[in-house]
């Protein structure tokens, strides 16, 4: 439909295009200065924690699991209501996903259900901040500390979110960021692993390039050193200089864009106050990043169709992953997930939404009809 208000806007502006053109002209396409520059800029934003950029967020999560000691046959707690880009990493590690529930009011992980799901084989808990709405990271960290689990924050849609003045992705042992085209930072396809220690980051940097140590792999002639060893085989997951350039440029305006998304979310919340639509709630101690604006409705499918007919790209957003037979995890009773799946849908809320488009969305929200 023409004039559809998009759920996401992945366009790259003239300034970014010019920067990419200069990288292409330089010939430094695979490796280059933007990779290190992006890591340094991210670390500065994330309380000085070491950051390793990678080809995509799935590889970042694979590395987080590997550095957590997760091996084939181990169990990892994770949400069923999630992206394949997240849970695929668990399968790639040879681990078994243990599906845990959510609180349908907040769309965040249910800590009590996590506790019940822990077994002697559980090694890690991956907490997805659904659509940029922060989970209770303090409770998650406490539970993981109690059971000796690695707490991994899957912040792939939550860059810019905050809990108690702490940036999301800095509370767990590891944090995962995505710079896919429709995320808060656009690198077309890229990701980052936020580490706790410099030692973990150094290991991750070796593993992202097959396990090669760049400081010893080549000799003074630039040739592969005959005595060089690769004691731990890694993966092909390096980030290109081209993608790093785009992500680094996008990072510069992140704060302004997050502020615009939050202003839009405030207007949408106000519009829904006297309607049957129920916005997903968040703690007073947190500030979501609002990848999308999440609402619940008893008539979800009808509302989805209505918003789309009005030229607003509403979406069910996620398909629960515990339906996919390719995952080895067994089904568990997840009543909160069942309820949320029936009711949840997403509305556009990002910085690209114009004032006129926001008025269209708020008007559509106010015209929501009560269930029959």
KEGU-780243 format. One record per residue (C-alpha): y, x, z; residue in one letter. Coordinates in nm, 3 decimals. Layout:
BEGIN
{{Y, X, Z}, A}
...
***
This chain:
BEGIN
{{0.000, 0.000, 0.000}, X}
{{0.345, 0.127, -0.088}, X}
{{0.579, 0.196, 0.205}, X}
{{0.286, 0.220, 0.445}, X}
{{0.386, 0.381, 0.775}, X}
{{0.136, 0.670, 0.786}, X}
{{-0.075, 0.751, 1.089}, X}
{{-0.011, 1.120, 1.015}, X}
{{0.227, 1.317, 0.795}, X}
{{0.096, 1.656, 0.680}, X}
{{0.374, 1.749, 0.441}, X}
{{0.509, 2.103, 0.445}, X}
{{0.883, 2.146, 0.400}, X}
{{1.075, 2.379, 0.166}, X}
{{1.130, 2.650, 0.430}, X}
{{0.757, 2.672, 0.507}, X}
{{0.676, 2.672, 0.137}, X}
{{0.914, 2.964, 0.087}, X}
{{0.753, 3.160, 0.370}, X}
{{0.406, 3.102, 0.227}, X}
{{0.529, 3.212, -0.115}, X}
{{0.648, 3.540, 0.036}, X}
{{0.305, 3.596, 0.194}, X}
{{0.133, 3.524, -0.135}, X}
{{0.363, 3.770, -0.309}, X}
{{0.291, 4.037, -0.047}, X}
{{-0.080, 4.038, -0.119}, X}
{{-0.158, 4.031, 0.254}, X}
{{-0.355, 3.708, 0.234}, X}
{{-0.653, 3.761, 0.463}, X}
{{-0.519, 4.001, 0.727}, X}
{{-0.153, 4.043, 0.806}, X}
{{0.125, 4.046, 1.067}, X}
{{0.146, 3.669, 1.114}, X}
{{-0.195, 3.664, 1.286}, X}
{{-0.083, 3.887, 1.574}, X}
{{0.258, 3.722, 1.582}, X}
{{0.103, 3.377, 1.618}, X}
{{-0.123, 3.493, 1.901}, X}
{{0.172, 3.645, 2.088}, X}
{{0.386, 3.333, 2.045}, X}
{{0.106, 3.107, 2.164}, X}
{{0.039, 3.326, 2.466}, X}
{{0.406, 3.309, 2.560}, X}
{{0.393, 2.928, 2.553}, X}
{{0.066, 2.915, 2.748}, X}
{{0.161, 3.095, 3.069}, X}
{{0.074, 3.437, 2.930}, X}
{{-0.294, 3.362, 2.883}, X}
{{-0.454, 3.566, 2.602}, X}
{{-0.500, 3.369, 2.282}, X}
{{-0.735, 3.439, 1.990}, X}
{{-0.664, 3.254, 1.665}, X}
{{-0.953, 3.153, 1.442}, X}
{{-1.034, 2.987, 1.114}, X}
{{-1.078, 2.643, 1.276}, X}
{{-1.116, 2.470, 1.611}, X}
{{-1.494, 2.424, 1.580}, X}
{{-1.544, 2.801, 1.564}, X}
{{-1.309, 2.836, 1.862}, X}
{{-1.529, 2.599, 2.060}, X}
{{-1.844, 2.779, 1.946}, X}
{{-1.696, 3.101, 2.084}, X}
{{-1.595, 2.930, 2.411}, X}
{{-1.954, 2.816, 2.459}, X}
{{-2.089, 3.160, 2.373}, X}
{{-1.852, 3.336, 2.612}, X}
{{-1.953, 3.080, 2.877}, X}
{{-2.314, 3.193, 2.845}, X}
{{-2.433, 2.869, 2.687}, X}
{{-2.761, 2.929, 2.506}, X}
{{-3.018, 2.728, 2.313}, X}
{{-3.159, 2.446, 2.522}, X}
{{-2.874, 2.444, 2.774}, X}
{{-2.685, 2.122, 2.840}, X}
{{-2.314, 2.062, 2.786}, X}
{{-2.129, 1.757, 2.918}, X}
{{-1.910, 1.600, 2.651}, X}
{{-1.758, 1.271, 2.539}, X}
{{-1.938, 1.055, 2.285}, X}
{{-1.600, 0.908, 2.179}, X}
{{-1.487, 1.224, 2.006}, X}
{{-1.444, 1.410, 1.679}, X}
{{-1.740, 1.564, 1.500}, X}
{{-1.530, 1.882, 1.486}, X}
{{-1.581, 1.914, 1.862}, X}
{{-1.938, 1.810, 1.929}, X}
{{-2.069, 1.994, 1.623}, X}
{{-1.993, 2.318, 1.809}, X}
{{-2.247, 2.224, 2.076}, X}
{{-2.515, 2.177, 1.812}, X}
{{-2.417, 2.506, 1.647}, X}
{{-2.472, 2.679, 1.981}, X}
{{-2.821, 2.529, 1.999}, X}
{{-2.723, 2.339, 2.313}, X}
{{-2.785, 1.975, 2.402}, X}
{{-2.490, 1.737, 2.437}, X}
{{-2.504, 1.518, 2.746}, X}
{{-2.285, 1.218, 2.673}, X}
{{-2.054, 1.119, 2.958}, X}
{{-1.839, 0.813, 3.004}, X}
{{-1.464, 0.746, 2.999}, X}
{{-1.228, 0.536, 3.205}, X}
{{-1.134, 0.263, 2.954}, X}
{{-0.786, 0.223, 3.108}, X}
{{-0.690, 0.586, 3.043}, X}
{{-0.942, 0.691, 2.773}, X}
{{-1.010, 1.003, 2.983}, X}
{{-1.334, 1.151, 3.109}, X}
{{-1.506, 0.974, 3.401}, X}
{{-1.552, 1.240, 3.671}, X}
{{-1.800, 1.032, 3.871}, X}
{{-2.021, 0.986, 3.566}, X}
{{-2.001, 1.360, 3.496}, X}
{{-2.130, 1.431, 3.844}, X}
{{-2.427, 1.200, 3.787}, X}
{{-2.504, 1.365, 3.454}, X}
{{-2.524, 1.722, 3.585}, X}
{{-2.871, 1.876, 3.589}, X}
{{-3.021, 2.219, 3.652}, X}
{{-2.973, 2.295, 3.279}, X}
{{-2.600, 2.206, 3.265}, X}
{{-2.388, 2.509, 3.185}, X}
{{-2.051, 2.376, 3.071}, X}
{{-1.826, 2.071, 3.053}, X}
{{-1.611, 2.016, 2.743}, X}
{{-1.325, 1.780, 2.821}, X}
{{-1.157, 1.622, 2.519}, X}
{{-0.800, 1.509, 2.587}, X}
{{-0.834, 1.196, 2.377}, X}
{{-0.557, 1.168, 2.115}, X}
{{-0.333, 1.393, 2.325}, X}
{{-0.364, 1.195, 2.652}, X}
{{-0.442, 1.450, 2.928}, X}
{{-0.752, 1.414, 3.139}, X}
{{-0.741, 1.480, 3.515}, X}
{{-0.779, 1.854, 3.469}, X}
{{-0.752, 1.931, 3.840}, X}
{{-1.049, 1.705, 3.919}, X}
{{-1.239, 1.851, 3.622}, X}
{{-1.177, 2.207, 3.738}, X}
{{-1.282, 2.122, 4.092}, X}
{{-1.608, 1.962, 3.976}, X}
{{-1.692, 2.256, 3.750}, X}
{{-1.617, 2.502, 4.029}, X}
{{-1.843, 2.307, 4.265}, X}
{{-2.141, 2.325, 4.026}, X}
{{-2.070, 2.663, 3.867}, X}
{{-1.995, 2.517, 3.524}, X}
{{-1.760, 2.656, 3.262}, X}
{{-1.468, 2.415, 3.219}, X}
{{-1.358, 2.405, 2.854}, X}
{{-1.048, 2.202, 2.763}, X}
{{-1.077, 2.054, 2.416}, X}
{{-0.705, 2.020, 2.354}, X}
{{-0.741, 1.993, 1.976}, X}
{{-0.510, 1.689, 1.968}, X}
{{-0.309, 1.767, 2.281}, X}
{{-0.095, 2.074, 2.213}, X}
{{0.230, 2.017, 2.402}, X}
{{0.080, 1.791, 2.669}, X}
{{0.145, 1.881, 3.033}, X}
{{-0.012, 1.806, 3.373}, X}
{{0.179, 1.899, 3.689}, X}
{{0.398, 2.135, 3.485}, X}
{{0.087, 2.314, 3.355}, X}
{{0.041, 2.321, 2.977}, X}
{{-0.282, 2.159, 2.866}, X}
{{-0.534, 2.426, 2.756}, X}
{{-0.440, 2.657, 3.046}, X}
{{-0.628, 2.490, 3.332}, X}
{{-0.987, 2.540, 3.223}, X}
{{-1.170, 2.868, 3.178}, X}
{{-1.112, 2.820, 2.806}, X}
{{-0.879, 2.602, 2.603}, X}
{{-0.926, 2.491, 2.242}, X}
{{-0.635, 2.420, 2.007}, X}
{{-0.641, 2.286, 1.652}, X}
{{-0.386, 2.361, 1.383}, X}
{{-0.543, 2.128, 1.129}, X}
{{-0.290, 1.971, 0.895}, X}
{{-0.245, 1.651, 1.097}, X}
{{-0.215, 1.814, 1.440}, X}
{{0.101, 1.895, 1.635}, X}
{{0.108, 2.241, 1.474}, X}
{{0.017, 2.247, 1.105}, X}
{{-0.168, 2.552, 0.977}, X}
{{-0.358, 2.342, 0.720}, X}
{{-0.683, 2.461, 0.883}, X}
{{-0.679, 2.688, 1.188}, X}
{{-0.761, 2.693, 1.557}, X}
{{-0.717, 2.896, 1.872}, X}
{{-0.920, 2.998, 2.175}, X}
{{-0.717, 3.027, 2.495}, X}
{{-0.896, 3.269, 2.728}, X}
{{-0.875, 3.348, 3.099}, X}
{{-0.902, 3.725, 3.072}, X}
{{-0.813, 4.002, 2.831}, X}
{{-1.179, 4.109, 2.831}, X}
{{-1.289, 3.767, 2.704}, X}
{{-1.017, 3.775, 2.439}, X}
{{-1.119, 4.122, 2.321}, X}
{{-1.480, 4.010, 2.288}, X}
{{-1.371, 3.697, 2.100}, X}
{{-1.166, 3.907, 1.858}, X}
{{-1.472, 4.118, 1.779}, X}
{{-1.696, 3.815, 1.739}, X}
{{-1.458, 3.633, 1.505}, X}
{{-1.507, 3.917, 1.255}, X}
{{-1.887, 3.956, 1.260}, X}
{{-1.878, 4.153, 1.588}, X}
{{-1.689, 4.446, 1.437}, X}
{{-1.458, 4.649, 1.663}, X}
{{-1.157, 4.719, 1.438}, X}
{{-1.053, 5.019, 1.652}, X}
{{-1.374, 5.212, 1.583}, X}
{{-1.531, 5.060, 1.271}, X}
{{-1.344, 5.278, 1.021}, X}
{{-1.276, 5.650, 1.028}, X}
{{-0.953, 5.836, 0.955}, X}
{{-1.021, 5.809, 0.582}, X}
{{-1.038, 5.432, 0.601}, X}
{{-1.412, 5.435, 0.535}, X}
{{-1.676, 5.265, 0.748}, X}
{{-1.761, 5.513, 1.021}, X}
{{-2.128, 5.617, 0.994}, X}
{{-2.162, 5.618, 1.373}, X}
{{-1.999, 5.276, 1.419}, X}
{{-2.220, 5.027, 1.599}, X}
{{-2.211, 4.646, 1.606}, X}
{{-2.397, 4.566, 1.929}, X}
{{-2.324, 4.190, 1.922}, X}
{{-2.332, 4.007, 1.590}, X}
{{-2.050, 3.760, 1.549}, X}
{{-1.938, 3.515, 1.282}, X}
{{-1.696, 3.483, 0.988}, X}
{{-1.413, 3.306, 1.170}, X}
{{-1.097, 3.513, 1.116}, X}
{{-0.770, 3.333, 1.051}, X}
{{-0.594, 3.420, 0.727}, X}
{{-0.240, 3.553, 0.722}, X}
{{-0.143, 3.257, 0.501}, X}
{{-0.258, 2.996, 0.753}, X}
{{-0.113, 3.194, 1.041}, X}
{{0.224, 3.200, 0.862}, X}
{{0.226, 2.821, 0.832}, X}
{{0.117, 2.767, 1.193}, X}
{{0.373, 3.017, 1.324}, X}
{{0.653, 2.840, 1.138}, X}
{{0.538, 2.498, 1.259}, X}
{{0.526, 2.625, 1.617}, X}
{{0.900, 2.690, 1.612}, X}
{{0.986, 2.321, 1.604}, X}
{{0.704, 2.194, 1.826}, X}
{{0.922, 2.099, 2.122}, X}
{{1.157, 1.888, 1.912}, X}
{{0.869, 1.711, 1.741}, X}
{{0.687, 1.642, 2.067}, X}
{{1.010, 1.499, 2.213}, X}
{{1.042, 1.267, 1.911}, X}
{{0.682, 1.150, 1.952}, X}
{{0.741, 1.076, 2.320}, X}
{{1.056, 0.880, 2.242}, X}
{{0.861, 0.674, 1.989}, X}
{{0.582, 0.618, 2.242}, X}
{{0.833, 0.495, 2.500}, X}
{{0.968, 0.239, 2.251}, X}
{{0.615, 0.120, 2.164}, X}
{{0.524, 0.087, 2.533}, X}
{{0.832, -0.125, 2.596}, X}
{{0.755, -0.346, 2.296}, X}
{{0.402, -0.411, 2.427}, X}
{{0.511, -0.506, 2.780}, X}
{{0.490, -0.884, 2.727}, X}
{{0.211, -0.893, 2.469}, X}
{{-0.170, -0.906, 2.479}, X}
{{-0.179, -0.545, 2.355}, X}
{{-0.246, -0.301, 2.638}, X}
{{-0.128, 0.056, 2.589}, X}
{{-0.356, 0.326, 2.724}, X}
{{-0.204, 0.447, 3.050}, X}
{{-0.144, 0.799, 3.177}, X}
{{-0.073, 0.959, 3.512}, X}
{{0.283, 0.997, 3.639}, X}
{{0.198, 1.366, 3.679}, X}
{{0.123, 1.408, 3.310}, X}
{{0.305, 1.399, 2.978}, X}
{{0.087, 1.319, 2.676}, X}
{{0.138, 1.488, 2.341}, X}
{{0.075, 1.156, 2.158}, X}
{{-0.127, 1.259, 1.854}, X}
{{-0.140, 0.881, 1.811}, X}
{{-0.037, 0.586, 2.028}, X}
{{-0.346, 0.419, 2.175}, X}
{{-0.365, 0.048, 2.253}, X}
{{-0.639, -0.195, 2.351}, X}
{{-0.696, -0.549, 2.230}, X}
{{-0.962, -0.813, 2.289}, X}
{{-0.922, -0.888, 1.916}, X}
{{-0.932, -0.527, 1.800}, X}
{{-1.066, -0.583, 1.449}, X}
{{-0.825, -0.870, 1.380}, X}
{{-0.535, -0.663, 1.510}, X}
{{-0.636, -0.365, 1.299}, X}
{{-0.636, -0.584, 0.990}, X}
{{-0.303, -0.742, 1.085}, X}
{{-0.123, -0.410, 1.134}, X}
{{-0.259, -0.278, 0.806}, X}
{{-0.147, -0.594, 0.625}, X}
{{0.202, -0.527, 0.762}, X}
{{0.205, -0.180, 0.611}, X}
{{0.124, 0.011, 0.931}, X}
{{-0.166, 0.256, 0.917}, X}
{{-0.353, 0.152, 1.231}, X}
{{-0.694, 0.311, 1.285}, X}
{{-1.003, 0.289, 1.505}, X}
{{-0.963, 0.671, 1.517}, X}
{{-1.305, 0.788, 1.645}, X}
{{-1.669, 0.694, 1.587}, X}
{{-1.882, 0.766, 1.891}, X}
{{-2.103, 1.065, 1.823}, X}
{{-2.404, 0.957, 2.029}, X}
{{-2.500, 0.732, 1.736}, X}
{{-2.572, 1.034, 1.514}, X}
{{-2.939, 1.129, 1.510}, X}
{{-2.853, 1.490, 1.426}, X}
{{-2.749, 1.549, 1.786}, X}
{{-3.039, 1.617, 2.021}, X}
{{-2.877, 1.447, 2.317}, X}
{{-3.037, 1.129, 2.449}, X}
{{-2.842, 0.806, 2.489}, X}
{{-2.700, 0.725, 2.833}, X}
{{-2.545, 0.404, 2.961}, X}
{{-2.172, 0.441, 2.895}, X}
{{-2.008, 0.109, 2.986}, X}
{{-1.654, 0.245, 2.974}, X}
{{-1.713, 0.390, 2.628}, X}
{{-1.868, 0.061, 2.514}, X}
{{-1.562, -0.131, 2.630}, X}
{{-1.315, 0.113, 2.483}, X}
{{-1.492, 0.125, 2.149}, X}
{{-1.467, -0.254, 2.117}, X}
{{-1.096, -0.261, 2.202}, X}
{{-0.928, 0.067, 2.112}, X}
{{-0.713, 0.144, 1.810}, X}
{{-0.436, 0.389, 1.725}, X}
{{-0.085, 0.337, 1.591}, X}
{{0.157, 0.585, 1.430}, X}
{{0.388, 0.748, 1.682}, X}
{{0.464, 1.095, 1.548}, X}
{{0.793, 1.269, 1.479}, X}
{{0.779, 1.163, 1.113}, X}
{{0.818, 0.794, 1.207}, X}
{{1.173, 0.696, 1.110}, X}
{{1.390, 0.461, 1.313}, X}
{{1.332, 0.188, 1.055}, X}
{{0.957, 0.243, 1.063}, X}
{{0.956, 0.239, 1.443}, X}
{{1.132, -0.098, 1.432}, X}
{{0.856, -0.226, 1.201}, X}
{{0.588, -0.110, 1.444}, X}
{{0.760, -0.254, 1.751}, X}
{{0.813, -0.586, 1.573}, X}
{{0.444, -0.595, 1.479}, X}
{{0.350, -0.521, 1.840}, X}
{{0.573, -0.801, 1.973}, X}
{{0.418, -1.049, 1.731}, X}
{{0.067, -0.986, 1.861}, X}
{{-0.101, -1.317, 1.940}, X}
{{-0.295, -1.397, 2.257}, X}
{{-0.674, -1.435, 2.218}, X}
{{-0.799, -1.784, 2.141}, X}
***
